[in-house]
Amino acid sequence: MDTELAGILGAAARTVRVKLGLTQADVADRIGMASEVYGRLERGHMLPSVQNLRRLCVVLNIPPHDLLGLGEEFAAPPPKEKPRVVRTEEDVPEMRRLMRNLRRLTPVQLKLMNLVASAMQQQKKKP
């Protein structure tokens, strides 16, 4: 393994992830990697597969030449204008964590969680 490259890639990934307000678990979940493995990647202890490198570029919205520590001469031609992403309340870390946990529940557990949430809202409405 190229430890210098792993360190460059890990540092770049961490910097961009923090700027985006994402947790390691958020990124790991989005690229289909265990959060412990993603943590090793950010610490420069491993290099991702090509597929995971591509997913990481997409999730972090960073060009591969930046993630790999290469100069602008390796940059692809500018892409077509992308629509701006509007952050919603669903983008807050707590909501992402909750959604990640809810996706792992069985249908019965999900139904129970919905009942709990409804009961909590009813309690909030009472004076």
SULZILIN-V90777 format. One record per residue. N is the residue number from 0. PHI is phi in whole degrees, -180 to 180 (none if undefined). PSI is psi in degrees with one decimal (NA if undefined). D_CENTER is the distance of its C-alpha to the mean C-alpha in Angstrom with 2 decimals. Layout:
# SULZILIN-V90777
n->{N/N}
phi->{PHI/PHI}
psi->{PSI/PSI}
d_center->{D_CENTER/D_CENTER}
This chain:
# SULZILIN-V90777
n->{0/1/2/3/4/5/6/7/8/9/10/11/12/13/14/15/16/17/18/19/20/21/22/23/24/25/26/27/28/29/30/31/32/33/34/35/36/37/38/39/40/41/42/43/44/45/46/47/48/49/50/51/52/53/54/55/56/57/58/59/60/61/62/63/64/65/66/67/68/69/70/71/72/73/74/75/76/77/78/79/80/81/82/83/84/85/86/87/88/89/90/91/92/93/94/95/96/97/98/99/100/101/102/103/104/105/106/107/108/109/110/111/112/113/114/115/116/117/118/119/120/121/122/123/124/125/126}
phi->{none/-84/-68/-66/-63/-61/-66/-63/-63/-63/-65/-64/-63/-64/-59/-67/-59/-65/-61/-82/75/-101/-91/-60/-63/-60/-65/-58/-63/-71/-100/77/-129/-65/-63/-65/-69/-62/-60/-63/-62/-66/-80/80/-96/-159/-111/-78/-67/-60/-62/-71/-63/-63/-61/-63/-61/-68/-64/-87/53/-129/-68/-59/-66/-72/-64/-91/75/-94/-77/-64/-65/-96/-71/-76/-58/-57/-73/-63/-57/-96/-67/-70/-87/-97/-77/-117/-65/-74/-85/-68/-54/-63/-69/-65/-64/-61/-63/-61/-69/-64/-64/-89/-81/-76/-58/-67/-63/-65/-64/-65/-64/-65/-65/-62/-62/-63/-64/-65/-69/-66/-63/-67/-77/-73/-73}
psi->{140.9/101.0/-32.1/-46.4/-42.1/-40.7/-42.8/-48.1/-44.9/-43.8/-41.4/-43.2/-43.4/-45.6/-48.0/-41.6/-45.2/-41.3/-33.0/-7.6/27.1/152.3/165.7/-39.3/-37.7/-50.8/-45.8/-43.0/-41.4/-27.5/-0.2/40.9/147.9/142.0/-31.1/-39.2/-42.1/-38.0/-40.2/-38.7/-46.5/-31.5/-2.0/23.2/-3.2/161.3/142.7/160.1/166.2/-41.4/-44.3/-31.3/-44.4/-45.3/-39.9/-42.3/-41.2/-47.7/-42.9/-4.3/51.0/135.1/147.2/-33.6/-31.8/-42.7/-32.8/0.3/25.8/161.2/174.4/-20.9/-15.6/2.1/145.8/161.6/150.3/134.7/165.5/154.7/128.5/148.6/144.6/140.6/125.2/123.1/136.3/176.7/-18.1/-11.9/-9.3/145.8/-38.3/-39.5/-39.5/-41.2/-43.9/-46.2/-40.4/-41.8/-39.4/-35.5/-21.0/-5.6/154.5/165.1/-37.6/-45.0/-37.8/-40.4/-41.0/-40.5/-37.0/-39.9/-40.8/-46.1/-41.4/-42.7/-38.7/-37.8/-37.0/-40.2/-37.6/-32.5/-24.6/137.5/NA}
d_center->{24.46/24.43/23.48/23.67/21.20/18.81/19.18/18.70/15.54/14.06/15.27/13.99/10.37/10.76/12.65/10.39/7.32/10.14/11.67/8.92/9.17/5.77/6.65/6.64/6.73/3.74/2.18/5.77/6.32/5.10/7.14/9.64/10.17/11.54/9.96/13.38/13.30/10.10/11.97/14.95/13.41/12.55/16.06/17.59/19.02/17.93/17.18/14.90/16.79/17.28/15.35/12.21/12.92/13.14/9.93/8.23/10.54/9.78/6.03/7.06/10.37/12.43/15.58/16.23/19.28/17.49/15.03/18.20/20.33/22.73/24.77/24.83/27.51/24.94/23.03/23.26/25.29/23.61/21.94/23.44/22.54/19.35/19.50/18.00/15.05/16.50/14.52/15.83/16.22/13.67/10.97/12.08/10.20/13.22/13.10/9.58/10.86/14.11/13.01/11.23/14.58/16.69/15.53/16.93/20.27/23.42/25.14/27.66/25.20/23.34/26.78/27.64/24.54/25.52/29.01/27.90/25.88/28.96/31.25/29.27/29.54/33.26/33.80/32.22/34.66/37.76/39.66}
